[in-house]
């Protein structure tokens, strides 16, 4: 079954609501790219403490990996979703073990399908939660059905363990994405009624397609 991650959560209400449908709740805790979905440390801790039964993901862009793990680990997240150069060293593995966290590298699709081979290589490592193929944060293109990564990439990674997809997924295209059974789909703005504010009806519609059940 495809797993569902609702990302860009900014408040406790949305986190508790989304946890009824999702497997992962994501919060952006550091980004050099301006975003209305950024949460500060105190808010992140409040949200983590408010949810049950889901894996919490701290999303970081714009830090070196060691600093990202320390930030996310100290806040108490289960998973570090890291947008950047995913060079793994002994220090990185030791830090993950220290905080009891797992790593989810995010790799940006910039027109090169070799990204799929890189993602597959990383999934073989025991400390990897998943690898997310995503659109670049700036300068992305729009592909078929409003997706920000090509449908051909979704097709190629469909069914491959621990490789997820993100980028422009919403209620209008989720049935097409889900057809290829990706390991994980990551949705943020596609379930919002406003920047950083999640809409339960949209979350439910996405979840029903992904999970194949009625809520």
PABAKE-893908 format. One record per residue (C-alpha): residue number from 1; z, y, x. Coordinates in pm, whole numbers, plus 32768, in hexadecimal, padded with zeros to 4 digits. Last residue first. Layout:
REM residues N
(NUM; (Z; Y; X));
...
***
This chain:
REM residues 215
(215; (822C; 82FD; 7ADE));
(214; (80F9; 8220; 7AB2));
(213; (809A; 813D; 7BD2));
(212; (7F75; 8119; 7CC2));
(211; (803E; 819A; 7DE7));
(210; (7F41; 8294; 7E6B));
(209; (7EAF; 82EC; 7D18));
(208; (8000; 830D; 7C6D));
(207; (808F; 83C7; 7D96));
(206; (7F80; 84D3; 7D8F));
(205; (7FB3; 850D; 7C1B));
(204; (812E; 8519; 7C48));
(203; (8116; 8618; 7D61));
(202; (802F; 86EE; 7C89));
(201; (811C; 86DE; 7B60));
(200; (8245; 8724; 7C42));
(199; (81B3; 8866; 7CD0));
(198; (8222; 88B7; 7E31));
(197; (8269; 8A1A; 7EA9));
(196; (820C; 8A5E; 8016));
(195; (80EC; 8B44; 7FBB));
(194; (80CA; 8B44; 7E3E));
(193; (809C; 8A3D; 7D2F));
(192; (8089; 8937; 7E41));
(191; (801E; 87CB; 7E4C));
(190; (7EDE; 87F3; 7F18));
(189; (7F8E; 88E8; 8000));
(188; (804B; 87C7; 80A1));
(187; (7FC4; 8664; 8091));
(186; (7FD8; 8554; 8199));
(185; (7F36; 8406; 8149));
(184; (7FAE; 82CC; 81F7));
(183; (7F24; 8175; 8250));
(182; (7DCF; 81D5; 81C9));
(181; (7D55; 8103; 80A6));
(180; (7BE4; 815E; 809A));
(179; (7BEA; 81A5; 7F22));
(178; (7D1A; 8282; 7F5B));
(177; (7C3F; 8394; 7FEF));
(176; (7B53; 8397; 7EC4));
(175; (7C72; 838F; 7DC9));
(174; (7D1F; 84A4; 7E8D));
(173; (7BF6; 8591; 7E6B));
(172; (7C46; 8675; 7D47));
(171; (7DBE; 863E; 7D4F));
(170; (7DCC; 86C5; 7EB3));
(169; (7D85; 8667; 801C));
(168; (7D08; 878D; 80EC));
(167; (7D6B; 8700; 823C));
(166; (7E37; 85CB; 827A));
(165; (7E01; 8461; 82E3));
(164; (7EE3; 8349; 8359));
(163; (7ECA; 823B; 8463));
(162; (7FF4; 814D; 846A));
(161; (7F36; 800E; 8411));
(160; (7DBC; 802A; 83E7));
(159; (7D64; 7FFF; 8277));
(158; (7C7B; 8129; 826B));
(157; (7C4A; 81BA; 83C6));
(156; (7ACF; 81AB; 83BA));
(155; (7AB2; 821D; 8250));
(154; (7B93; 834A; 8284));
(153; (7ABF; 83A8; 83B2));
(152; (7981; 8389; 82E2));
(151; (7A1F; 846B; 81DA));
(150; (7A13; 857E; 82DC));
(149; (7B53; 8641; 8323));
(148; (7BAD; 8782; 826B));
(147; (7B66; 86E7; 8118));
(146; (7ACC; 87BE; 8007));
(145; (7A10; 869D; 7F67));
(144; (7936; 8672; 809C));
(143; (798A; 8746; 81CC));
(142; (7A36; 8894; 8204));
(141; (7A51; 8909; 836B));
(140; (7B88; 8967; 8430));
(139; (7BAA; 8AA0; 8503));
(138; (7D23; 8AA9; 84FE));
(137; (7E25; 8995; 84C9));
(136; (7D2A; 8891; 853A));
(135; (7CF3; 8780; 8437));
(134; (7DCB; 8648; 843D));
(133; (7DC9; 84E2; 84B7));
(132; (7F36; 847B; 84AA));
(131; (7FC0; 836B; 858B));
(130; (80E2; 82A5; 84F9));
(129; (824C; 824D; 8547));
(128; (8208; 821E; 86BB));
(127; (832E; 81A0; 878C));
(126; (82A3; 803F; 87B0));
(125; (8158; 80A9; 8847));
(124; (801E; 8000; 87BD));
(123; (7FE0; 8128; 86D6));
(122; (7F80; 8202; 8800));
(121; (7E46; 813F; 8852));
(120; (7DD1; 814A; 86EA));
(119; (7DF2; 82C5; 86DD));
(118; (7D2B; 82ED; 881C));
(117; (7C1B; 8208; 8793));
(116; (7C0D; 82D7; 8653));
(115; (7BF7; 841D; 8717));
(114; (7AB9; 838E; 87AC));
(113; (7A1B; 840E; 8669));
(112; (79E9; 8566; 8705));
(111; (79AA; 868C; 861C));
(110; (7AEE; 8749; 8651));
(109; (7BE2; 865D; 85A5));
(108; (7D44; 86BE; 8605));
(107; (7E3B; 85B8; 867C));
(106; (7F9A; 85AB; 85EE));
(105; (8090; 84D5; 86B3));
(104; (819F; 8433; 85DF));
(103; (82CB; 83DF; 86BB));
(102; (8406; 8325; 865C));
(101; (856B; 839F; 8665));
(100; (86B5; 8300; 86C9));
(99; (8714; 8442; 8779));
(98; (874D; 83AA; 88D0));
(97; (863A; 82A9; 889D));
(96; (853B; 83BA; 885C));
(95; (85BA; 8476; 898C));
(94; (859D; 8340; 8A69));
(93; (8437; 8307; 89F2));
(92; (83DB; 846E; 8A45));
(91; (8482; 8461; 8B9A));
(90; (83CA; 831B; 8BE7));
(89; (8284; 83D6; 8BAA));
(88; (8196; 83F1; 8A84));
(87; (8084; 84F8; 8A8B));
(86; (8043; 8562; 8925));
(85; (7FAC; 86B9; 8964));
(84; (7FF5; 8777; 8826));
(83; (8056; 8750; 86BA));
(82; (818F; 8678; 86B2));
(81; (8219; 85D4; 857C));
(80; (837A; 8579; 85E9));
(79; (8412; 8475; 8500));
(78; (856D; 8425; 8479));
(77; (85E5; 858E; 8471));
(76; (8748; 85E4; 84D6));
(75; (872C; 8751; 853C));
(74; (8780; 86F7; 86A3));
(73; (8663; 85FD; 86A6));
(72; (8562; 86F5; 8627));
(71; (85B6; 87FB; 872C));
(70; (85E5; 8702; 8849));
(69; (84A4; 864D; 87F0));
(68; (83DF; 8793; 87E8));
(67; (8471; 8804; 8935));
(66; (8401; 86BD; 89D6));
(65; (82A9; 86D8; 8937));
(64; (825B; 8835; 89B3));
(63; (826C; 8933; 889B));
(62; (815C; 89D8; 87C7));
(61; (814F; 88F1; 869D));
(60; (8273; 882F; 860B));
(59; (829C; 8770; 84C5));
(58; (83F1; 86D6; 8481));
(57; (83CA; 85A3; 83A6));
(56; (84CF; 8513; 82BB));
(55; (84AD; 83AA; 824B));
(54; (84FC; 8374; 80DE));
(53; (8612; 82CD; 8014));
(52; (86F7; 83F8; 7FFA));
(51; (86C3; 856E; 8009));
(50; (87B8; 8692; 800B));
(49; (8840; 866C; 816D));
(48; (86E3; 868E; 8201));
(47; (86A3; 87C3; 812C));
(46; (87E2; 886E; 819B));
(45; (879B; 881A; 8308));
(44; (863E; 88B0; 82EE));
(43; (86CC; 89EA; 824C));
(42; (87BF; 8A1B; 836B));
(41; (86B1; 89E5; 846E));
(40; (85B1; 8AD6; 83DF));
(39; (8491; 8A6D; 8300));
(38; (831F; 8AB8; 8333));
(37; (824A; 8A82; 81FC));
(36; (81C9; 8BE7; 81E2));
(35; (80FB; 8BA3; 831B));
(34; (809E; 8C6C; 8451));
(33; (801A; 8B8A; 8568));
(32; (811A; 8B81; 8681));
(31; (81D2; 8A76; 85BD));
(30; (8332; 89EA; 85BF));
(29; (8404; 8944; 84B0));
(28; (82F2; 88D8; 83C2));
(27; (8393; 87EB; 82C9));
(26; (8311; 8698; 825D));
(25; (8392; 85AA; 8151));
(24; (8321; 8442; 817D));
(23; (8306; 8319; 808F));
(22; (82AE; 83F3; 7F66));
(21; (82DE; 83E4; 7DEC));
(20; (844C; 8422; 7D98));
(19; (8479; 84CA; 7EEC));
(18; (838D; 85DC; 7E75));
(17; (848B; 865B; 7D77));
(16; (85AE; 8657; 7E6D));
(15; (84DE; 870B; 7F71));
(14; (8456; 8807; 7E77));
(13; (85B3; 8866; 7E07));
(12; (863A; 886D; 7F6A));
(11; (8543; 896E; 7FEB));
(10; (841C; 89A0; 80D5));
(9; (8350; 885E; 80CB));
(8; (8216; 8882; 819E));
(7; (81C6; 8712; 8186));
(6; (81C2; 860C; 8076));
(5; (8181; 84C0; 811E));
(4; (80FE; 8397; 805A));
(3; (80DA; 8231; 80D4));
(2; (7FAD; 815E; 8077));
(1; (8000; 8000; 8000));
***
